[in-house]
Amino acid sequence: MRLKTMTRRHLLGAALPAAALAAAGLAPAGAAVDEAIVKIDNFTFEPERLTVKAGTTVTWINEDDIPHSIVASERAFRSKALDTDDKYSFTFAAPGAYEYFCGLHPHMKATVTVVSNQ
């Protein structure tokens, strides 16, 4: 049986380390993390807004039943179409705000904010 969703409250209540929260894509808003996973499900990116340190690799995992893709608005990165359970990773080297969307469903939008790792 696959558990698809847990609320932030459930995870925080379990006192998980920050790295585990970041890996689950549930770091507090505005908090910089060393690693991150963005889940794609039900036509959404979760989290929709993510802050990471420069040099962090973000991995997107398609948990939806239909294909999706990741396309940076400024063309910094682009994935192929991701089927269910496919992954795509990109390492963010430079600070900045990186808006992206699903190339197959452009209404799906999200942002990765990269901060200096100092």
Phi and psi in degrees as GROMACS dihedral restraints (atoms count N, CA, C in turn):
[ dihedral_restraints ]
;  ai    aj    ak    al  type     phi  dphi    fc
    3     4     5     6     1  -103.1    20    10
    4     5     6     7     1   124.0    20    10
    6     7     8     9     1   -86.5    20    10
    7     8     9    10     1   116.9    20    10
    9    10    11    12     1   -88.9    20    10
   10    11    12    13     1   -35.0    20    10
   12    13    14    15     1  -137.4    20    10
   13    14    15    16     1   143.6    20    10
   15    16    17    18     1  -136.4    20    10
   16    17    18    19     1   144.0    20    10
   18    19    20    21     1   -78.4    20    10
   19    20    21    22     1   156.5    20    10
   21    22    23    24     1   -57.6    20    10
   22    23    24    25     1   -37.8    20    10
   24    25    26    27     1   -61.3    20    10
   25    26    27    28     1   -42.0    20    10
   27    28    29    30     1   -63.2    20    10
   28    29    30    31     1   -44.6    20    10
   30    31    32    33     1   -69.0    20    10
   31    32    33    34     1   -42.1    20    10
   33    34    35    36     1   -67.5    20    10
   34    35    36    37     1   -35.5    20    10
   36    37    38    39     1   -63.8    20    10
   37    38    39    40     1   -24.5    20    10
   39    40    41    42     1   -84.0    20    10
   40    41    42    43     1     0.0    20    10
   42    43    44    45     1    54.9    20    10
   43    44    45    46     1    48.4    20    10
   45    46    47    48     1   -73.4    20    10
   46    47    48    49     1   148.7    20    10
   48    49    50    51     1   -63.8    20    10
   49    50    51    52     1   156.7    20    10
   51    52    53    54     1   -56.8    20    10
   52    53    54    55     1   -37.9    20    10
   54    55    56    57     1   -63.6    20    10
   55    56    57    58     1   -37.1    20    10
   57    58    59    60     1   -67.9    20    10
   58    59    60    61     1   -40.8    20    10
   60    61    62    63     1   -64.1    20    10
   61    62    63    64     1   -41.4    20    10
   63    64    65    66     1   -63.9    20    10
   64    65    66    67     1   -44.1    20    10
   66    67    68    69     1   -61.8    20    10
   67    68    69    70     1   -31.1    20    10
   69    70    71    72     1   -83.7    20    10
   70    71    72    73     1    -1.7    20    10
   72    73    74    75     1    73.5    20    10
   73    74    75    76     1    26.3    20    10
   75    76    77    78     1  -120.9    20    10
   76    77    78    79     1    27.1    20    10
   78    79    80    81     1   -66.6    20    10
   79    80    81    82     1   148.9    20    10
   81    82    83    84     1   -57.1    20    10
   82    83    84    85     1   146.0    20    10
   84    85    86    87     1   -55.7    20    10
   85    86    87    88     1   133.0    20    10
   87    88    89    90     1    84.8    20    10
   88    89    90    91     1    -8.6    20    10
   90    91    92    93     1   -84.9    20    10
   91    92    93    94     1   131.8    20    10
   93    94    95    96     1   -80.1    20    10
   94    95    96    97     1   139.9    20    10
   96    97    98    99     1  -127.5    20    10
   97    98    99   100     1   160.4    20    10
   99   100   101   102     1   -89.9    20    10
  100   101   102   103     1   -22.2    20    10
  102   103   104   105     1  -144.7    20    10
  103   104   105   106     1   154.0    20    10
  105   106   107   108     1  -155.2    20    10
  106   107   108   109     1   147.0    20    10
  108   109   110   111     1  -126.3    20    10
  109   110   111   112     1   133.0    20    10
  111   112   113   114     1  -111.3    20    10
  112   113   114   115     1   125.3    20    10
  114   115   116   117     1   -96.8    20    10
  115   116   117   118     1   140.4    20    10
  117   118   119   120     1  -111.2    20    10
  118   119   120   121     1   118.7    20    10
  120   121   122   123     1  -159.4    20    10
  121   122   123   124     1   142.9    20    10
  123   124   125   126     1    53.3    20    10
  124   125   126   127     1    42.2    20    10
  126   127   128   129     1    59.9    20    10
  127   128   129   130     1    35.7    20    10
  129   130   131   132     1  -138.9    20    10
  130   131   132   133     1   154.6    20    10
  132   133   134   135     1  -100.2    20    10
  133   134   135   136     1   130.6    20    10
  135   136   137   138     1  -128.6    20    10
  136   137   138   139     1   115.3    20    10
  138   139   140   141     1   -80.1    20    10
  139   140   141   142     1   156.6    20    10
  141   142   143   144     1   -75.6    20    10
  142   143   144   145     1   -31.1    20    10
  144   145   146   147     1  -126.8    20    10
  145   146   147   148     1   126.0    20    10
  147   148   149   150     1  -133.0    20    10
  148   149   150   151     1   137.5    20    10
  150   151   152   153     1  -116.2    20    10
  151   152   153   154     1   128.6    20    10
  153   154   155   156     1  -133.9    20    10
  154   155   156   157     1   162.7    20    10
  156   157   158   159     1   -82.6    20    10
  157   158   159   160     1   151.8    20    10
  159   160   161   162     1   -56.0    20    10
  160   161   162   163     1   138.9    20    10
  162   163   164   165     1    94.0    20    10
  163   164   165   166     1    -4.2    20    10
  165   166   167   168     1   -79.9    20    10
  166   167   168   169     1   139.8    20    10
  168   169   170   171     1   -97.3    20    10
  169   170   171   172     1   124.8    20    10
  171   172   173   174     1  -102.0    20    10
  172   173   174   175     1   133.9    20    10
  174   175   176   177     1  -116.5    20    10
  175   176   177   178     1   126.7    20    10
  177   178   179   180     1   -97.9    20    10
  178   179   180   181     1   136.0    20    10
  180   181   182   183     1  -124.4    20    10
  181   182   183   184     1   123.5    20    10
  183   184   185   186     1   -83.8    20    10
  184   185   186   187     1   107.6    20    10
  186   187   188   189     1  -102.9    20    10
  187   188   189   190     1     8.7    20    10
  189   190   191   192     1   -86.5    20    10
  190   191   192   193     1   166.3    20    10
  192   193   194   195     1   -86.9    20    10
  193   194   195   196     1    -1.9    20    10
  195   196   197   198     1  -128.9    20    10
  196   197   198   199     1   160.0    20    10
  198   199   200   201     1   -67.6    20    10
  199   200   201   202     1   150.8    20    10
  201   202   203   204     1  -142.7    20    10
  202   203   204   205     1   164.2    20    10
  204   205   206   207     1  -139.4    20    10
  205   206   207   208     1   163.2    20    10
  207   208   209   210     1  -116.5    20    10
  208   209   210   211     1   123.6    20    10
  210   211   212   213     1  -133.2    20    10
  211   212   213   214     1   121.1    20    10
  213   214   215   216     1   -73.3    20    10
  214   215   216   217     1   135.7    20    10
  216   217   218   219     1   -59.0    20    10
  217   218   219   220     1   -34.4    20    10
  219   220   221   222     1   -98.6    20    10
  220   221   222   223     1    15.6    20    10
  222   223   224   225     1    67.6    20    10
  223   224   225   226     1    23.1    20    10
  225   226   227   228     1   -73.6    20    10
  226   227   228   229     1   -27.0    20    10
  228   229   230   231     1  -156.1    20    10
  229   230   231   232     1   158.0    20    10
  231   232   233   234     1  -159.6    20    10
  232   233   234   235     1   130.5    20    10
  234   235   236   237     1   -96.8    20    10
  235   236   237   238     1   166.6    20    10
  237   238   239   240     1   -77.7    20    10
  238   239   240   241     1   175.7    20    10
  240   241   242   243     1   -65.3    20    10
  241   242   243   244     1   128.9    20    10
  243   244   245   246     1  -102.1    20    10
  244   245   246   247     1   118.3    20    10
  246   247   248   249     1   -77.1    20    10
  247   248   249   250     1   176.2    20    10
  249   250   251   252     1   -53.8    20    10
  250   251   252   253     1   130.9    20    10
  252   253   254   255     1    73.8    20    10
  253   254   255   256     1     0.4    20    10
  255   256   257   258     1   -73.2    20    10
  256   257   258   259     1   155.5    20    10
  258   259   260   261     1  -127.1    20    10
  259   260   261   262     1   154.2    20    10
  261   262   263   264     1  -140.7    20    10
  262   263   264   265     1   135.2    20    10
  264   265   266   267     1  -124.9    20    10
  265   266   267   268     1   147.5    20    10
  267   268   269   270     1  -144.5    20    10
  268   269   270   271     1   135.4    20    10
  270   271   272   273     1   -97.0    20    10
  271   272   273   274     1   124.2    20    10
  273   274   275   276     1   -91.1    20    10
  274   275   276   277     1   106.0    20    10
  276   277   278   279     1   -87.3    20    10
  277   278   279   280     1   -34.1    20    10
  279   280   281   282     1  -113.6    20    10
  280   281   282   283     1   140.9    20    10
  282   283   284   285     1   -60.3    20    10
  283   284   285   286     1   151.1    20    10
  285   286   287   288     1   151.3    20    10
  286   287   288   289     1   178.5    20    10
  288   289   290   291     1  -105.9    20    10
  289   290   291   292     1   123.7    20    10
  291   292   293   294     1  -114.5    20    10
  292   293   294   295     1   101.3    20    10
  294   295   296   297     1   -83.3    20    10
  295   296   297   298     1   143.2    20    10
  297   298   299   300     1  -145.8    20    10
  298   299   300   301     1   168.1    20    10
  300   301   302   303     1  -150.1    20    10
  301   302   303   304     1   170.9    20    10
  303   304   305   306     1   -84.8    20    10
  304   305   306   307     1   124.7    20    10
  306   307   308   309     1   -66.7    20    10
  307   308   309   310     1   -21.1    20    10
  309   310   311   312     1   -93.4    20    10
  310   311   312   313     1   -23.1    20    10
  312   313   314   315     1  -138.7    20    10
  313   314   315   316     1    79.0    20    10
  315   316   317   318     1   -58.6    20    10
  316   317   318   319     1   -14.9    20    10
  318   319   320   321     1   -72.2    20    10
  319   320   321   322     1   -16.6    20    10
  321   322   323   324     1   -80.8    20    10
  322   323   324   325     1   114.5    20    10
  324   325   326   327     1  -133.9    20    10
  325   326   327   328     1   152.4    20    10
  327   328   329   330     1  -160.8    20    10
  328   329   330   331     1   173.6    20    10
  330   331   332   333     1  -140.6    20    10
  331   332   333   334     1   137.5    20    10
  333   334   335   336     1  -111.2    20    10
  334   335   336   337     1   123.4    20    10
  336   337   338   339     1  -103.5    20    10
  337   338   339   340     1   125.7    20    10
  339   340   341   342     1  -108.4    20    10
  340   341   342   343     1   126.5    20    10
  342   343   344   345     1  -111.4    20    10
  343   344   345   346     1   160.3    20    10
  345   346   347   348     1   -60.0    20    10
  346   347   348   349     1   143.5    20    10
  348   349   350   351     1   -88.6    20    10
  349   350   351   352     1    16.1    20    10
